[in-house]
């Protein structure tokens, strides 16, 4: 089976690594699905509720359409960032660096990794960053 140049090849993981890899892939599938949905919505923002293409004739409708389009684009940006984090986490898993806080180097708790498998920081460092406005 051939792989594309952009597709990364990961080894067969076992044990905890397989559990983390499966969690990452599961979240990745959900985010990719959301990206597709929001991309379709952003590209079709000129369609009305009946699916007809047209421009809003009332100012309130135009404002609502523009707001919805901007919201879809913002969601695409956020989900794109999450996909990047997932890809980076998968590479750290491959490089045996997964589960280490990128700030302090301590282990990220298993509970945190199961809830947010692409987490880069332990709870203490993430809490500190949020308080400092990062």
C-alpha positions as CSV (number, residue, x, y, z in Angstrom):
1,X,0.0,0.0,0.0
2,X,1.5,3.3,-1.1
3,X,1.5,6.4,1.2
4,X,1.4,10.0,0.1
5,X,4.3,12.3,0.8
6,X,2.2,14.2,3.3
7,X,1.0,11.1,5.2
8,X,3.2,10.2,8.2
9,X,3.9,6.6,8.9
10,X,3.7,5.6,12.5
11,X,4.9,2.3,14.1
12,X,2.6,-0.2,15.5
13,X,2.1,0.9,19.1
14,X,1.4,-1.5,21.9
15,X,0.2,-1.1,25.5
16,X,-0.2,2.4,26.8
17,X,1.2,3.9,23.6
18,X,-1.5,2.2,21.6
19,X,-4.2,3.5,24.0
20,X,-2.9,7.0,23.6
21,X,-2.5,6.7,19.8
22,X,-6.1,5.4,19.5
23,X,-7.3,8.3,21.7
24,X,-5.4,10.8,19.4
25,X,-6.8,9.2,16.3
26,X,-10.4,9.2,17.7
27,X,-10.2,12.9,18.5
28,X,-8.5,13.6,15.1
29,X,-11.4,11.9,13.3
30,X,-13.9,14.1,15.1
31,X,-12.0,17.3,14.5
32,X,-11.5,16.5,10.8
33,X,-15.3,15.9,10.5
34,X,-16.0,19.2,12.2
35,X,-13.5,21.0,9.8
36,X,-15.3,19.5,6.8
37,X,-18.6,20.7,8.2
38,X,-17.5,24.2,8.9
39,X,-15.7,24.5,5.6
40,X,-18.8,23.5,3.8
41,X,-20.9,26.0,5.8
42,X,-18.3,28.8,5.2
43,X,-18.3,28.1,1.5
44,X,-22.0,28.0,1.3
45,X,-22.8,31.1,3.3
46,X,-24.7,32.7,0.5
47,X,-27.4,30.0,0.6
48,X,-30.6,30.7,2.5
49,X,-32.4,28.2,4.7
50,X,-34.0,26.6,1.6
51,X,-30.6,26.1,0.1
52,X,-31.1,28.7,-2.6
53,X,-28.2,30.9,-3.5
54,X,-28.9,34.6,-3.2
55,X,-28.0,37.7,-1.4
56,X,-29.9,38.9,1.7
57,X,-32.2,41.8,0.9
58,X,-32.8,43.0,4.5
59,X,-29.9,44.6,6.5
60,X,-30.7,42.3,9.5
61,X,-30.4,39.2,7.3
62,X,-27.2,40.4,5.8
63,X,-25.7,41.0,9.2
64,X,-26.8,37.6,10.4
65,X,-25.3,36.0,7.2
66,X,-22.0,37.8,7.8
67,X,-21.9,36.9,11.5
68,X,-22.5,33.2,10.6
69,X,-19.8,33.2,8.0
70,X,-17.3,34.8,10.4
71,X,-18.2,32.3,13.1
72,X,-17.6,29.4,10.7
73,X,-14.2,30.8,9.7
74,X,-13.3,31.2,13.4
75,X,-14.3,27.6,14.1
76,X,-12.2,26.5,11.1
77,X,-9.2,28.3,12.5
78,X,-9.6,26.9,16.0
79,X,-10.1,23.3,14.7
80,X,-7.1,23.7,12.4
81,X,-5.0,24.6,15.5
82,X,-6.3,21.5,17.3
83,X,-5.3,19.3,14.3
84,X,-1.8,20.8,14.5
85,X,-1.7,19.9,18.2
86,X,-2.8,16.4,17.5
87,X,-0.2,15.9,14.8
88,X,2.5,17.2,17.2
89,X,1.3,14.9,19.9
90,X,1.4,11.9,17.5
91,X,5.0,12.8,16.6
92,X,5.9,13.1,20.3
93,X,4.4,9.7,20.9
94,X,6.6,8.3,18.1
95,X,9.6,10.0,19.5
96,X,9.0,8.7,23.0
97,X,8.4,12.3,24.3
98,X,4.6,12.0,24.7
99,X,3.1,12.9,28.0
100,X,5.9,15.2,29.1
101,X,5.0,18.8,29.9
102,X,6.6,21.1,27.3
103,X,7.2,23.7,30.0
104,X,8.5,22.0,33.1
105,X,9.3,18.5,31.7
106,X,7.2,16.7,34.3
107,X,4.8,13.9,33.4
108,X,1.3,14.9,32.3
109,X,-1.3,12.9,34.3
110,X,-2.8,9.9,32.5
111,X,-6.3,11.3,33.4
112,X,-5.5,14.6,31.6
113,X,-4.2,12.7,28.6
114,X,-7.3,10.5,28.3
115,X,-9.5,13.6,28.4
116,X,-7.3,15.7,26.2
117,X,-4.8,13.4,24.4
118,X,-3.1,16.3,22.6
119,X,-2.3,18.2,25.9
120,X,1.1,19.7,25.8
121,X,1.3,20.9,29.4
122,X,0.6,19.5,32.9
123,X,-2.3,21.0,34.8
124,X,0.0,23.1,37.0
125,X,1.8,24.8,34.1
126,X,-1.4,25.2,32.0
127,X,-3.2,26.8,35.0
128,X,-0.2,29.2,35.5
129,X,-0.2,30.1,31.8
130,X,-4.0,30.9,31.9
131,X,-3.6,33.1,34.9
132,X,-0.7,34.9,33.2
133,X,-2.9,35.4,30.1
134,X,-1.1,32.9,27.7
